Amino acid sequence: MKAFTIPTAGSSVVELTEVPVPTIDADELLVEVKAVGVGIHDSYFLPNDAHYPYPIGIEAAGVVAEVGPAVTGFEPGDRISFVSSMQPKGGTWAEFVAVKTENMIVPIPAGMSFTDAAAVPVAGNTVLRAMTAITGVSNGGTLFIAGASGAIGTVAIQLARRLDWRVAASASETNHDYLRSLGVELAVDYHDANWTDQVLEWIPGGVDAAMAVQPGTSVESAIVVKDGGTLVTISDQPIDAGRGIKVAMAPYQVDVREGLSDLLNDAAAGNFHIELERVYPFAEALAALAKVQSRRARGKLVLTLE
């Protein structure tokens, strides 16, 4: 099968190669990949026991082709959206992938494309978990999201608005109308040295909570959080924010399958927006990887194998 792989341990090269279709264990599914969500960490998340050449990638949508003898709840032909990370047999940038059933797997609703379904798993489960770390914010509460125009921010804005939270968010000015279209009340430009002042003018005393999506945004995000508020870091390690601010990372032990399934169902029904900046043919995957690693993508980039 065709796959985009890292050829040897320690290599930083990603190349299109022919590799064998993986053989599944008793607790695994063999999935024929139809679409792949592109993420900045796709070529970095590599298990210590990886088999090389190693197909990269951590999320996708596809069709169950084969079911291991110990598997229950899945059948060949099932359409699924899933996260499969740090698996020694390889990731999702391949025509087929072995997926352990303990991973995040949800059914694709009828009528939803594989392309849309591949765009949700990583961002969806990241935000759902991050939201569980924000406590004590009632209807009308306030949230600031740092670096909000990408896939994670797109989900976070919409989930916060469903809770009737007021949202401020940072992005480049070219993305401000997009943020407002999702329900952001105050959009600020992170290039502007005075953006923290703008947030504090919007909510004197600071917001109830902040979500630092982009790396290096936690320290400044803490400035706009009220005393005793909450800061959730997505890409940074926790910091000491002072002022009684609770600082947490997204708790990855939390099971959010039900919430992720709800997001897919809502998207299929037109009640949740999936932003696809571009869909690339599988052969152009390296261009998609370069784009997402620039951290300049709006919403999600997806590869299609159909």
C-alpha positions as a LaTeX table, in Angstrom:
\begin{tabular}{lrrr}
\hline
Residue & $x$ (\AA) & $y$ (\AA) & $z$ (\AA) \\
\hline
Met1 & 0.00 & 0.00 & 0.00 \\
Lys2 & 1.04 & 3.64 & $-0.39$ \\
Ala3 & 1.94 & 5.53 & 2.77 \\
Phe4 & 3.80 & 8.67 & 3.81 \\
Thr5 & 6.51 & 7.39 & 6.11 \\
Ile6 & 9.56 & 8.28 & 8.11 \\
Pro7 & 12.10 & 5.84 & 6.66 \\
Thr8 & 14.34 & 5.22 & 9.66 \\
Ala9 & 14.51 & 6.00 & 13.37 \\
Gly10 & 15.87 & 9.51 & 13.94 \\
Ser11 & 15.09 & 10.70 & 10.42 \\
Ser12 & 13.19 & 13.96 & 9.89 \\
Val13 & 12.32 & 13.05 & 6.30 \\
Val14 & 8.76 & 12.13 & 5.29 \\
Glu15 & 8.41 & 10.35 & 1.97 \\
Leu16 & 5.82 & 8.48 & $-0.07$ \\
Thr17 & 6.66 & 4.79 & $-0.11$ \\
Glu18 & 5.16 & 1.33 & $-0.59$ \\
Val19 & 4.76 & $-0.61$ & 2.64 \\
Pro20 & 2.84 & $-3.79$ & 3.52 \\
Val21 & $-0.77$ & $-3.57$ & 4.67 \\
Pro22 & $-0.59$ & $-4.02$ & 8.47 \\
Thr23 & $-1.63$ & $-7.33$ & 9.98 \\
Ile24 & $-4.08$ & $-6.78$ & 12.82 \\
Asp25 & $-4.04$ & $-8.30$ & 16.30 \\
Ala26 & $-7.10$ & $-9.74$ & 18.01 \\
Asp27 & $-8.09$ & $-6.36$ & 19.53 \\
Glu28 & $-7.60$ & $-4.29$ & 16.38 \\
Leu29 & $-9.50$ & $-3.09$ & 13.35 \\
Leu30 & $-8.04$ & $-2.85$ & 9.87 \\
Val31 & $-9.40$ & 0.37 & 8.42 \\
Glu32 & $-9.34$ & 1.45 & 4.79 \\
Val33 & $-8.51$ & 5.15 & 5.07 \\
Lys34 & $-10.67$ & 7.53 & 3.04 \\
Ala35 & $-9.59$ & 10.90 & 4.46 \\
Val36 & $-6.91$ & 12.13 & 6.87 \\
Gly37 & $-6.94$ & 15.10 & 9.19 \\
Val38 & $-3.63$ & 16.96 & 8.96 \\
Gly39 & $-2.06$ & 18.11 & 12.22 \\
Ile40 & 1.11 & 19.87 & 13.22 \\
His41 & 2.27 & 16.89 & 15.31 \\
Asp42 & 1.66 & 14.22 & 12.66 \\
Ser43 & 5.34 & 13.64 & 11.94 \\
Tyr44 & 6.44 & 14.10 & 15.58 \\
Phe45 & 4.29 & 11.64 & 17.53 \\
Leu46 & 6.40 & 8.51 & 17.14 \\
Pro47 & 6.37 & 5.56 & 19.55 \\
Asn48 & 9.67 & 4.24 & 20.87 \\
Asp49 & 8.82 & 0.81 & 19.43 \\
Ala50 & 7.86 & 2.09 & 15.98 \\
His51 & 8.36 & $-0.24$ & 13.02 \\
Tyr52 & 10.19 & 1.56 & 10.18 \\
Pro53 & 9.45 & 2.76 & 7.62 \\
Tyr54 & 6.76 & 4.28 & 9.82 \\
Pro55 & 3.54 & 5.80 & 8.42 \\
Ile56 & 2.86 & 9.12 & 10.15 \\
Gly57 & $-0.48$ & 10.63 & 11.17 \\
Ile58 & $-2.90$ & 10.39 & 14.10 \\
Glu59 & $-6.47$ & 10.97 & 12.87 \\
Ala60 & $-8.60$ & 9.85 & 9.94 \\
Ala61 & $-11.92$ & 8.61 & 8.69 \\
Gly62 & $-12.53$ & 5.41 & 6.79 \\
Val63 & $-14.25$ & 2.06 & 6.46 \\
Val64 & $-13.63$ & $-0.98$ & 8.64 \\
Ala65 & $-12.12$ & $-3.62$ & 6.34 \\
Glu66 & $-11.35$ & $-6.35$ & 8.88 \\
Val67 & $-12.18$ & $-7.02$ & 12.54 \\
Gly68 & $-9.95$ & $-8.83$ & 15.02 \\
Pro69 & $-11.44$ & $-11.92$ & 16.72 \\
Ala70 & $-11.60$ & $-10.24$ & 20.14 \\
Val71 & $-13.36$ & $-7.13$ & 18.84 \\
Thr72 & $-17.00$ & $-6.43$ & 19.61 \\
Gly73 & $-19.16$ & $-3.54$ & 18.47 \\
Phe74 & $-17.63$ & $-3.14$ & 15.01 \\
Glu75 & $-18.28$ & $-4.86$ & 11.71 \\
Pro76 & $-16.66$ & $-4.73$ & 8.26 \\
Gly77 & $-18.22$ & $-1.87$ & 6.33 \\
Asp78 & $-18.67$ & 0.43 & 9.36 \\
Arg79 & $-17.81$ & 4.07 & 8.62 \\
Ile80 & $-15.71$ & 5.46 & 11.46 \\
Ser81 & $-13.83$ & 8.58 & 12.48 \\
Phe82 & $-10.93$ & 8.00 & 14.83 \\
Val83 & $-7.70$ & 8.97 & 16.54 \\
Ser84 & $-4.86$ & 6.44 & 16.42 \\
Ser85 & $-1.72$ & 7.79 & 18.01 \\
Met86 & 1.65 & 6.30 & 18.95 \\
Gln87 & 0.90 & 2.86 & 17.50 \\
Pro88 & 4.02 & 0.82 & 16.57 \\
Lys89 & 2.44 & $-0.46$ & 13.35 \\
Gly90 & 2.01 & 3.05 & 12.01 \\
Gly91 & $-0.34$ & 5.99 & 11.70 \\
Thr92 & $-3.07$ & 7.22 & 9.42 \\
Trp93 & $-1.21$ & 8.62 & 6.42 \\
Ala94 & $-1.65$ & 5.34 & 4.60 \\
Glu95 & $-4.20$ & 3.45 & 2.53 \\
Phe96 & $-4.82$ & 1.10 & 5.47 \\
Val97 & $-4.17$ & 1.42 & 9.20 \\
Ala98 & $-4.42$ & $-0.94$ & 12.18 \\
Val99 & $-6.50$ & 0.70 & 14.93 \\
Lys100 & $-6.77$ & $-0.58$ & 18.49 \\
Thr101 & $-10.37$ & $-0.46$ & 19.67 \\
Glu102 & $-9.30$ & 1.24 & 22.92 \\
Asn103 & $-8.57$ & 4.35 & 20.86 \\
Met104 & $-10.98$ & 7.20 & 20.22 \\
Ile105 & $-13.37$ & 5.79 & 17.59 \\
Val106 & $-16.84$ & 7.14 & 16.75 \\
Pro107 & $-19.31$ & 6.27 & 13.99 \\
Ile108 & $-19.73$ & 8.63 & 11.06 \\
Pro109 & $-23.33$ & 9.81 & 10.76 \\
Ala110 & $-25.28$ & 9.02 & 7.62 \\
Gly111 & $-24.81$ & 11.71 & 5.03 \\
Met112 & $-21.51$ & 13.02 & 6.43 \\
Ser113 & $-18.52$ & 12.93 & 4.11 \\
Phe114 & $-15.29$ & 11.23 & 5.06 \\
Thr115 & $-13.57$ & 14.58 & 4.49 \\
Asp116 & $-15.63$ & 16.34 & 7.14 \\
Ala117 & $-15.42$ & 13.36 & 9.50 \\
Ala118 & $-11.61$ & 13.35 & 9.35 \\
Ala119 & $-11.45$ & 17.01 & 10.38 \\
Val120 & $-13.03$ & 16.60 & 13.82 \\
Pro121 & $-11.39$ & 13.86 & 15.98 \\
Val122 & $-8.20$ & 15.50 & 17.31 \\
Ala123 & $-9.54$ & 19.04 & 17.65 \\
Gly124 & $-12.83$ & 17.80 & 19.03 \\
Asn125 & $-11.42$ & 15.54 & 21.70 \\
Thr126 & $-8.77$ & 18.12 & 22.68 \\
Val127 & $-11.35$ & 20.84 & 23.27 \\
Leu128 & $-13.87$ & 18.56 & 24.97 \\
Arg129 & $-11.19$ & 17.50 & 27.43 \\
Ala130 & $-9.93$ & 21.04 & 27.92 \\
Met131 & $-13.44$ & 22.23 & 28.72 \\
Thr132 & $-13.67$ & 19.73 & 31.58 \\
Ala133 & $-10.78$ & 21.59 & 33.24 \\
Ile134 & $-12.79$ & 24.83 & 33.29 \\
Thr135 & $-15.12$ & 24.78 & 36.29 \\
Gly136 & $-17.35$ & 27.31 & 37.96 \\
Val137 & $-18.19$ & 29.32 & 34.82 \\
Ser138 & $-21.93$ & 29.88 & 34.56 \\
Asn139 & $-24.13$ & 31.18 & 31.75 \\
Gly140 & $-22.86$ & 34.57 & 30.70 \\
Gly141 & $-19.33$ & 33.72 & 31.82 \\
Thr142 & $-16.32$ & 34.81 & 29.81 \\
Leu143 & $-13.60$ & 32.90 & 27.95 \\
Phe144 & $-10.52$ & 34.13 & 26.07 \\
Ile145 & $-8.98$ & 31.86 & 23.43 \\
Ala146 & $-5.41$ & 32.55 & 22.29 \\
Gly147 & $-4.82$ & 31.57 & 18.66 \\
Ala148 & $-8.42$ & 30.78 & 17.82 \\
Ser149 & $-8.64$ & 30.57 & 14.02 \\
Gly150 & $-7.31$ & 27.02 & 13.67 \\
Ala151 & $-9.10$ & 23.72 & 14.11 \\
Ile152 & $-8.98$ & 23.72 & 17.94 \\
Gly153 & $-10.13$ & 27.33 & 18.24 \\
Thr154 & $-12.95$ & 26.73 & 15.77 \\
Val155 & $-14.32$ & 23.97 & 18.00 \\
Ala156 & $-13.66$ & 25.82 & 21.26 \\
Ile157 & $-15.54$ & 28.95 & 20.20 \\
Gln158 & $-18.62$ & 26.99 & 19.20 \\
Leu159 & $-18.68$ & 24.85 & 22.35 \\
Ala160 & $-18.26$ & 27.93 & 24.55 \\
Arg161 & $-21.12$ & 29.70 & 22.81 \\
Arg162 & $-23.33$ & 26.63 & 23.37 \\
Leu163 & $-22.73$ & 27.16 & 27.08 \\
Asp164 & $-23.79$ & 30.78 & 26.62 \\
Trp165 & $-20.29$ & 32.03 & 27.43 \\
Arg166 & $-19.11$ & 35.31 & 25.99 \\
Val167 & $-15.92$ & 34.76 & 23.99 \\
Ala168 & $-12.91$ & 36.91 & 23.12 \\
Ala169 & $-10.22$ & 35.49 & 20.90 \\
Ser170 & $-6.93$ & 36.36 & 19.26 \\
Ala171 & $-5.90$ & 35.78 & 15.65 \\
Ser172 & $-4.37$ & 37.75 & 12.82 \\
Glu173 & $-6.65$ & 40.56 & 11.66 \\
Thr174 & $-7.47$ & 38.75 & 8.41 \\
Asn175 & $-9.30$ & 36.10 & 10.48 \\
His176 & $-11.34$ & 38.44 & 12.68 \\
Asp177 & $-14.49$ & 38.30 & 10.54 \\
Tyr178 & $-14.23$ & 34.51 & 10.62 \\
Leu179 & $-14.01$ & 34.51 & 14.42 \\
Arg180 & $-17.04$ & 36.80 & 14.66 \\
Ser181 & $-18.98$ & 34.50 & 12.34 \\
Leu182 & $-18.52$ & 31.73 & 14.93 \\
Gly183 & $-19.79$ & 33.92 & 17.78 \\
Val184 & $-16.70$ & 35.74 & 19.06 \\
Glu185 & $-17.67$ & 39.05 & 20.68 \\
Leu186 & $-14.19$ & 40.58 & 20.80 \\
Ala187 & $-11.47$ & 39.69 & 18.29 \\
Val188 & $-7.95$ & 41.00 & 18.95 \\
Asp189 & $-4.80$ & 40.89 & 16.85 \\
Tyr190 & $-1.95$ & 39.10 & 18.63 \\
His191 & 0.49 & 41.30 & 16.65 \\
Asp192 & $-0.88$ & 44.31 & 18.53 \\
Ala193 & 1.18 & 45.03 & 21.63 \\
Asn194 & $-1.92$ & 46.34 & 23.39 \\
Trp195 & $-4.21$ & 43.33 & 22.85 \\
Thr196 & $-4.26$ & 42.41 & 26.54 \\
Asp197 & $-5.45$ & 45.93 & 27.37 \\
Gln198 & $-8.27$ & 45.51 & 24.86 \\
Val199 & $-9.46$ & 42.33 & 26.57 \\
Leu200 & $-9.30$ & 43.95 & 30.00 \\
Glu201 & $-11.28$ & 46.92 & 28.70 \\
Trp202 & $-13.90$ & 44.45 & 27.45 \\
Ile203 & $-14.07$ & 42.63 & 30.81 \\
Pro204 & $-12.56$ & 44.80 & 33.57 \\
Gly205 & $-10.89$ & 42.57 & 36.13 \\
Gly206 & $-10.33$ & 39.77 & 33.64 \\
Val207 & $-12.13$ & 36.84 & 32.05 \\
Asp208 & $-13.30$ & 33.80 & 33.96 \\
Ala209 & $-11.08$ & 31.47 & 31.94 \\
Ala210 & $-8.60$ & 31.40 & 29.09 \\
Met211 & $-7.53$ & 28.68 & 26.70 \\
Ala212 & $-3.99$ & 29.04 & 25.32 \\
Val213 & $-4.07$ & 27.12 & 22.04 \\
Gln214 & $-0.88$ & 28.23 & 20.33 \\
Pro215 & 2.59 & 27.61 & 21.83 \\
Gly216 & 4.03 & 30.50 & 23.80 \\
Thr217 & 0.66 & 32.11 & 24.55 \\
Ser218 & 0.12 & 30.99 & 28.14 \\
Val219 & 2.01 & 33.80 & 29.88 \\
Glu220 & 0.18 & 36.61 & 28.07 \\
Ser221 & $-3.15$ & 34.79 & 28.30 \\
Ala222 & $-2.79$ & 34.67 & 32.09 \\
Ile223 & $-2.70$ & 38.47 & 32.13 \\
Val224 & $-6.33$ & 38.66 & 31.02 \\
Val225 & $-7.62$ & 36.04 & 33.50 \\
Lys226 & $-9.26$ & 37.28 & 36.67 \\
Asp227 & $-7.88$ & 36.45 & 40.12 \\
Gly228 & $-8.83$ & 32.87 & 40.91 \\
Gly229 & $-9.81$ & 32.14 & 37.29 \\
Thr230 & $-8.66$ & 29.25 & 35.11 \\
Leu231 & $-6.02$ & 28.98 & 32.39 \\
Val232 & $-5.94$ & 25.83 & 30.24 \\
Thr233 & $-2.78$ & 25.30 & 28.22 \\
Ile234 & $-3.06$ & 23.26 & 25.04 \\
Ser235 & 0.46 & 23.51 & 23.61 \\
Asp236 & 2.50 & 24.80 & 26.55 \\
Gln237 & 3.52 & 23.25 & 29.83 \\
Pro238 & 1.65 & 24.68 & 32.86 \\
Ile239 & 3.03 & 27.92 & 34.24 \\
Asp240 & 2.86 & 29.60 & 37.63 \\
Ala241 & 0.38 & 32.36 & 36.81 \\
Gly242 & $-0.01$ & 33.66 & 40.35 \\
Arg243 & $-3.11$ & 35.54 & 41.63 \\
Gly244 & $-4.75$ & 32.25 & 42.55 \\
Ile245 & $-5.22$ & 31.30 & 38.88 \\
Lys246 & $-5.73$ & 27.59 & 38.36 \\
Val247 & $-3.47$ & 26.41 & 35.50 \\
Ala248 & $-4.16$ & 23.04 & 33.90 \\
Met249 & $-3.52$ & 21.04 & 30.77 \\
Ala250 & $-6.30$ & 19.20 & 28.94 \\
Pro251 & $-6.89$ & 16.03 & 31.03 \\
Tyr252 & $-6.29$ & 13.33 & 28.44 \\
Gln253 & $-7.57$ & 10.53 & 30.67 \\
Val254 & $-11.14$ & 11.85 & 30.33 \\
Asp255 & $-13.36$ & 9.78 & 28.01 \\
Val256 & $-15.12$ & 12.15 & 25.60 \\
Arg257 & $-16.35$ & 9.65 & 23.01 \\
Glu258 & $-19.97$ & 10.60 & 23.58 \\
Gly259 & $-19.23$ & 14.29 & 23.17 \\
Leu260 & $-17.21$ & 13.69 & 20.01 \\
Ser261 & $-20.00$ & 11.59 & 18.55 \\
Asp262 & $-22.43$ & 14.41 & 19.35 \\
Leu263 & $-20.19$ & 16.88 & 17.48 \\
Leu264 & $-20.21$ & 14.70 & 14.38 \\
Asn265 & $-23.98$ & 14.30 & 14.55 \\
Asp266 & $-24.44$ & 18.04 & 14.98 \\
Ala267 & $-22.12$ & 18.76 & 12.06 \\
Ala268 & $-24.03$ & 16.31 & 9.88 \\
Ala269 & $-27.26$ & 18.08 & 10.84 \\
Gly270 & $-25.81$ & 21.50 & 10.02 \\
Asn271 & $-25.66$ & 22.62 & 13.65 \\
Phe272 & $-21.89$ & 22.66 & 14.02 \\
His273 & $-19.45$ & 24.30 & 11.62 \\
Ile274 & $-16.43$ & 22.47 & 10.22 \\
Glu275 & $-13.97$ & 24.84 & 8.56 \\
Leu276 & $-11.84$ & 23.25 & 5.83 \\
Glu277 & $-9.27$ & 25.65 & 4.48 \\
Arg278 & $-8.25$ & 23.17 & 1.82 \\
Val279 & $-8.64$ & 19.52 & 0.90 \\
Tyr280 & $-5.49$ & 18.03 & $-0.65$ \\
Pro281 & $-5.23$ & 14.88 & $-2.74$ \\
Phe282 & $-3.18$ & 12.26 & $-0.92$ \\
Ala283 & $-0.28$ & 12.69 & $-3.36$ \\
Glu284 & 0.12 & 16.31 & $-2.18$ \\
Ala285 & 0.29 & 15.42 & 1.51 \\
Leu286 & 3.71 & 16.97 & 2.06 \\
Ala287 & 2.40 & 20.36 & 0.93 \\
Ala288 & $-0.41$ & 20.04 & 3.47 \\
Leu289 & 2.07 & 19.14 & 6.22 \\
Ala290 & 4.22 & 22.18 & 5.41 \\
Lys291 & 1.16 & 24.42 & 5.49 \\
Val292 & $-0.10$ & 23.19 & 8.85 \\
Gln293 & 3.38 & 23.41 & 10.39 \\
Ser294 & 3.45 & 27.10 & 9.43 \\
Arg295 & 0.57 & 27.56 & 11.93 \\
Arg296 & $-1.20$ & 29.72 & 9.36 \\
Ala297 & $-4.08$ & 27.41 & 8.46 \\
Arg298 & $-7.66$ & 28.47 & 9.13 \\
Gly299 & $-9.69$ & 25.60 & 10.48 \\
Lys300 & $-8.54$ & 22.22 & 9.21 \\
Leu301 & $-6.54$ & 20.77 & 6.33 \\
Val302 & $-7.58$ & 17.32 & 5.12 \\
Leu303 & $-6.12$ & 14.75 & 2.75 \\
Thr304 & $-8.47$ & 12.69 & 0.61 \\
Leu305 & $-7.81$ & 9.16 & $-0.66$ \\
Glu306 & $-11.13$ & 8.83 & $-2.48$ \\
\hline
\end{tabular}
